[in-house]
Amino acid sequence: MIKKDIIINMTRRCNYNCSYCNVIKDNSVFSKQNIEDIVNFLKFNSQYINTVKFFGWEPILVFDDIKHIIENTKDEIWNKFVIVTNAKILNDEIWEYFSKYFETIFFSIDTENDFNYEKVINFINQFSLNHKLYFNIVINPWEENNSLEQFTILKEYWINKYNILPVYYTKEWNKKNLLALSENIKNILNFNLDYYWFQQNEGYVSSLINESFFIDTDSKIYYSDIVSTYLWNPYKRHLFIWDIAESNLNDFINLDFWKYKKIIKVLENFVYNKSEWQKELHEIMDYFSVYLNNNWNDF
């Protein structure tokens, strides 16, 4: 049976205001009815779901909605919950909830806001979460050298699961800082080549486009979360699949996935023309591969 990942964009609000951020920010959240529609959708289609990822510019801002979804679907969906957070507003209650219900937690470390490593490490030890964590090192075009610095800090704390994520779809990349980014990724690999490796991907679609079903705050389902960026938003209608209130994942068995992949490849050229050096950035990260992974079984 084919299974898909579900990404739920819980809110477009964020507690940070990073200058390089390329996603559309507003006060959008799901209505109470939308939340119930999501609950029904997940329960009804649980057999077709691989993971449920709570996303958003900071999903913890609407943690009560996340709890409501989990409490009402955990019997059908167990050990499938994932979340992405900047960790700024976490507390004991949320950490305990992480420990109880979440299979994987992604922490985003950006270069414009302080990340409290010590506090996070203390929570990890307190709730025995180390096996569930990844750290996203977000690299912007002005601080491409930051990747090696953040990696070094993580190594000092014995953190071994992380991703290198340059900021895509911004107009600020140029030849000079792309070369610097490449050099820093090489340095990371050389830092500890025995324990780290880049997951091999198969080109642009697999490495840069999340092919999960993406539920946006407009309560509609899209083929990819890339529709949430300014550059891709004008083409959002082309990647629309279903309305959440009318959806049945059973329908995706007959869904023409190649149609959406072809749409993305066509639109890709329009996006490249609007954002210089994006193609080169994509090629660099395809070469190294976006995700710098560990073998989880080694730890």
C-alpha positions as CSV (number, residue, x, y, z in Angstrom):
1,M,0.0,0.0,0.0
2,I,1.3,3.4,-1.0
3,K,1.5,5.8,1.9
4,K,2.1,9.6,1.9
5,D,3.4,12.1,4.4
6,I,1.0,14.9,5.5
7,I,2.3,18.4,6.3
8,I,-0.1,20.6,8.2
9,N,0.8,24.3,8.0
10,M,-0.6,25.2,11.4
11,T,-0.1,29.0,11.1
12,R,1.6,31.6,9.0
13,R,2.5,33.5,12.2
14,C,6.0,33.5,13.5
15,N,7.8,34.8,16.6
16,Y,10.8,35.7,14.5
17,N,11.2,38.2,11.6
18,C,14.2,36.9,9.7
19,S,15.3,39.2,6.9
20,Y,16.0,36.3,4.5
21,C,12.6,34.6,5.1
22,N,10.8,33.9,1.8
23,V,7.5,32.4,3.1
24,I,4.3,34.4,3.2
25,K,3.6,35.7,6.7
26,D,0.3,36.8,8.0
27,N,-2.0,35.9,10.9
28,S,-3.6,32.9,9.2
29,V,-4.6,30.0,11.4
30,F,-7.1,27.2,11.0
31,S,-10.7,27.9,12.1
32,K,-12.2,25.5,14.6
33,Q,-14.1,23.9,11.8
34,N,-10.9,23.5,9.8
35,I,-9.3,21.7,12.7
36,E,-12.2,19.3,12.9
37,D,-12.0,18.7,9.2
38,I,-8.3,17.9,9.6
39,V,-9.1,15.5,12.5
40,N,-11.7,13.7,10.3
41,F,-9.3,13.6,7.4
42,L,-6.5,12.0,9.4
43,K,-8.7,9.5,11.1
44,F,-10.5,8.4,8.0
45,N,-7.3,8.1,5.9
46,S,-4.9,6.8,8.6
47,Q,-4.1,3.6,6.7
48,Y,-2.6,5.8,3.9
49,I,-0.6,8.1,6.1
50,N,3.2,7.6,6.7
51,T,3.8,10.7,8.9
52,V,1.9,13.8,10.0
53,K,4.2,16.8,10.3
54,F,3.1,19.9,12.1
55,F,4.6,22.8,10.3
56,G,4.3,26.6,10.1
57,W,6.4,29.5,10.6
58,E,6.1,28.6,14.3
59,P,3.6,25.9,15.0
60,I,4.0,26.1,18.8
61,L,2.1,29.4,18.7
62,V,-1.0,27.3,18.2
63,F,0.0,24.3,20.3
64,D,-3.5,23.9,21.7
65,D,-4.7,23.1,18.1
66,I,-1.9,20.6,17.7
67,K,-2.8,18.9,21.0
68,H,-6.5,18.8,19.9
69,I,-5.5,17.1,16.6
70,I,-3.2,14.6,18.4
71,E,-5.7,13.8,21.2
72,N,-8.4,13.0,18.6
73,T,-6.3,11.0,16.2
74,K,-3.6,9.2,18.3
75,D,-5.6,6.0,18.4
76,E,-5.5,5.8,14.6
77,I,-2.1,7.4,14.1
78,W,0.5,6.4,16.6
79,N,4.3,7.1,16.3
80,K,3.7,9.1,13.2
81,F,3.7,12.7,14.5
82,V,6.5,15.1,13.5
83,I,7.1,18.8,14.3
84,V,9.4,21.6,13.1
85,T,10.1,24.4,15.6
86,N,12.6,27.1,16.4
87,A,12.5,26.1,20.1
88,K,12.2,29.6,21.3
89,I,9.0,29.3,23.3
90,L,9.2,25.7,24.5
91,N,8.4,24.8,28.1
92,D,8.2,21.7,30.3
93,E,4.7,20.9,29.3
94,I,5.5,21.0,25.6
95,W,8.7,19.0,26.0
96,E,6.8,16.3,27.9
97,Y,4.3,16.2,25.1
98,F,7.1,15.9,22.6
99,S,8.5,12.9,24.6
100,K,5.1,11.2,24.7
101,Y,3.7,11.7,21.2
102,F,6.3,12.8,18.7
103,E,8.4,10.4,16.6
104,T,10.7,13.1,15.3
105,I,11.4,16.8,16.2
106,F,13.2,19.2,13.9
107,F,14.8,22.2,15.5
108,S,15.5,25.1,13.1
109,I,18.7,27.1,13.8
110,D,18.8,30.3,11.9
111,T,21.7,32.8,11.7
112,E,19.8,35.9,12.9
113,N,18.4,34.7,16.2
114,D,20.1,33.1,19.2
115,F,19.6,29.4,19.7
116,N,19.7,28.3,23.3
117,Y,21.7,25.2,22.9
118,E,22.2,24.6,26.7
119,K,18.5,24.9,27.4
120,V,17.6,22.5,24.6
121,I,20.3,20.0,25.6
122,N,19.0,20.0,29.2
123,F,15.5,19.3,28.0
124,I,16.8,16.5,25.7
125,N,18.5,14.9,28.7
126,Q,15.5,15.4,31.0
127,F,13.0,13.8,28.6
128,S,15.3,11.3,26.8
129,L,14.6,12.8,23.4
130,N,18.0,12.5,21.7
131,H,17.0,9.7,19.4
132,K,14.1,11.7,18.0
133,L,15.9,14.9,17.0
134,Y,17.2,16.6,13.9
135,F,18.7,20.1,13.8
136,N,18.1,22.2,10.7
137,I,21.0,24.6,10.1
138,V,19.5,27.4,8.0
139,I,22.1,29.2,5.9
140,N,21.3,32.6,4.5
141,P,23.3,34.2,1.6
142,W,25.0,36.8,3.9
143,E,26.4,34.3,6.4
144,E,27.2,31.2,4.3
145,N,30.2,30.5,6.6
146,N,27.8,30.0,9.5
147,S,27.1,26.4,8.6
148,L,30.5,25.2,9.8
149,E,30.3,27.2,13.0
150,Q,26.9,25.8,13.9
151,F,28.0,22.3,13.0
152,T,31.0,22.7,15.3
153,I,28.7,23.7,18.2
154,L,26.4,20.7,17.6
155,K,29.4,18.4,17.6
156,E,30.5,19.9,21.0
157,Y,27.1,18.8,22.4
158,W,27.3,15.4,20.7
159,I,24.4,16.2,18.4
160,N,24.7,13.9,15.4
161,K,21.6,14.4,13.4
162,Y,21.2,17.5,11.4
163,N,20.4,19.1,8.0
164,I,22.2,21.8,6.0
165,L,19.4,24.0,4.5
166,P,20.4,27.1,2.5
167,V,17.6,29.6,2.0
168,Y,16.0,28.9,-1.4
169,Y,14.0,31.3,-3.6
170,T,15.8,34.5,-2.4
171,K,17.4,36.9,-4.9
172,E,20.5,37.5,-2.7
173,W,22.7,34.5,-3.7
174,N,25.6,35.2,-6.1
175,K,28.6,33.4,-7.4
176,K,30.9,34.4,-4.5
177,N,28.7,33.2,-1.7
178,L,27.7,30.1,-3.5
179,L,31.3,29.1,-3.7
180,A,31.7,29.9,0.0
181,L,28.7,27.7,0.8
182,S,30.2,24.8,-1.2
183,E,33.5,25.2,0.5
184,N,31.9,25.1,4.0
185,I,29.9,22.0,3.1
186,K,33.1,20.3,2.0
187,N,34.7,21.3,5.3
188,I,31.8,19.8,7.3
189,L,32.3,16.5,5.4
190,N,36.0,16.6,6.1
191,F,35.4,17.4,9.7
192,N,34.1,13.9,10.4
193,L,33.7,11.9,7.3
194,D,33.5,8.6,9.1
195,Y,30.2,9.4,10.7
196,Y,28.4,11.7,8.3
197,W,27.1,11.3,4.8
198,F,24.9,13.1,2.4
199,Q,21.7,11.3,1.4
200,Q,21.8,10.8,-2.3
201,N,18.9,12.3,-4.2
202,E,17.8,12.2,-7.8
203,G,17.8,15.8,-8.9
204,Y,15.7,18.8,-8.3
205,V,12.3,17.3,-7.5
206,S,13.5,14.8,-4.9
207,S,15.9,17.0,-3.1
208,L,14.1,20.4,-3.0
209,I,10.4,19.7,-3.4
210,N,8.6,18.0,-0.6
211,E,6.2,15.7,-2.3
212,S,4.0,15.3,0.8
213,F,0.4,16.4,0.8
214,F,0.5,20.0,2.1
215,I,-2.5,21.3,4.0
216,D,-2.3,25.1,4.0
217,T,-4.1,27.5,6.3
218,D,-6.7,28.1,3.5
219,S,-7.8,24.5,4.3
220,K,-6.8,23.2,0.9
221,I,-4.4,20.4,0.0
222,Y,-1.5,21.0,-2.4
223,Y,1.1,18.7,-3.9
224,S,4.0,20.5,-2.3
225,D,4.8,22.9,0.6
226,I,6.7,25.1,-1.9
227,V,3.5,27.0,-2.7
228,S,4.0,28.8,0.6
229,T,6.9,30.9,-0.8
230,Y,6.4,34.3,-2.5
231,L,7.9,33.1,-5.7
232,W,5.8,30.0,-6.0
233,N,2.6,31.3,-4.6
234,P,1.3,32.7,-8.0
235,Y,1.3,29.2,-9.3
236,K,-0.4,27.7,-6.3
237,R,-3.6,26.8,-8.2
238,H,-1.6,24.5,-10.5
239,L,-0.6,22.4,-7.5
240,F,-4.0,22.3,-5.8
241,I,-5.3,18.8,-5.2
242,W,-8.4,18.8,-2.9
243,D,-10.3,20.8,-0.3
244,I,-9.7,19.3,3.1
245,A,-13.4,19.0,3.9
246,E,-14.0,16.9,0.8
247,S,-10.9,14.8,0.7
248,N,-10.4,11.1,0.8
249,L,-6.8,9.9,0.6
250,N,-8.1,6.7,-1.1
251,D,-8.5,8.9,-4.2
252,F,-4.7,9.5,-4.4
253,I,-4.3,5.9,-5.6
254,N,-5.6,7.1,-8.9
255,L,-3.9,10.5,-8.7
256,D,-1.6,11.4,-11.5
257,F,1.5,12.3,-9.6
258,W,3.5,12.6,-12.8
259,K,1.2,15.4,-13.8
260,Y,2.2,17.4,-10.7
261,K,5.9,16.6,-11.2
262,K,5.7,17.9,-14.8
263,I,3.9,21.0,-13.6
264,I,6.7,21.7,-11.2
265,K,9.4,21.2,-13.8
266,V,7.7,23.6,-16.2
267,L,7.1,26.2,-13.5
268,E,10.7,25.8,-12.3
269,N,12.0,27.7,-15.3
270,F,9.7,30.7,-14.6
271,V,10.9,30.7,-11.0
272,Y,14.6,30.6,-12.0
273,N,14.1,33.6,-14.3
274,K,12.8,35.6,-11.3
275,S,15.5,34.6,-8.9
276,E,19.0,34.7,-10.3
277,W,21.5,32.0,-9.2
278,Q,18.7,29.7,-7.9
279,K,19.5,27.0,-10.5
280,E,23.1,27.1,-9.5
281,L,22.1,26.8,-5.8
282,H,19.9,23.8,-6.5
283,E,22.6,22.1,-8.5
284,I,25.1,22.6,-5.6
285,M,22.7,21.1,-3.1
286,D,21.7,18.3,-5.5
287,Y,25.4,17.5,-5.7
288,F,26.0,17.4,-2.0
289,S,22.4,16.6,-1.4
290,V,20.2,18.8,0.9
291,Y,20.2,16.5,3.9
292,L,23.4,15.6,5.8
293,N,22.3,12.5,7.6
294,N,23.4,9.9,10.0
295,N,22.7,6.3,10.2
296,W,20.2,6.4,13.1
297,N,21.1,2.8,14.0
298,D,24.7,3.8,14.8
299,F,23.6,5.9,17.9
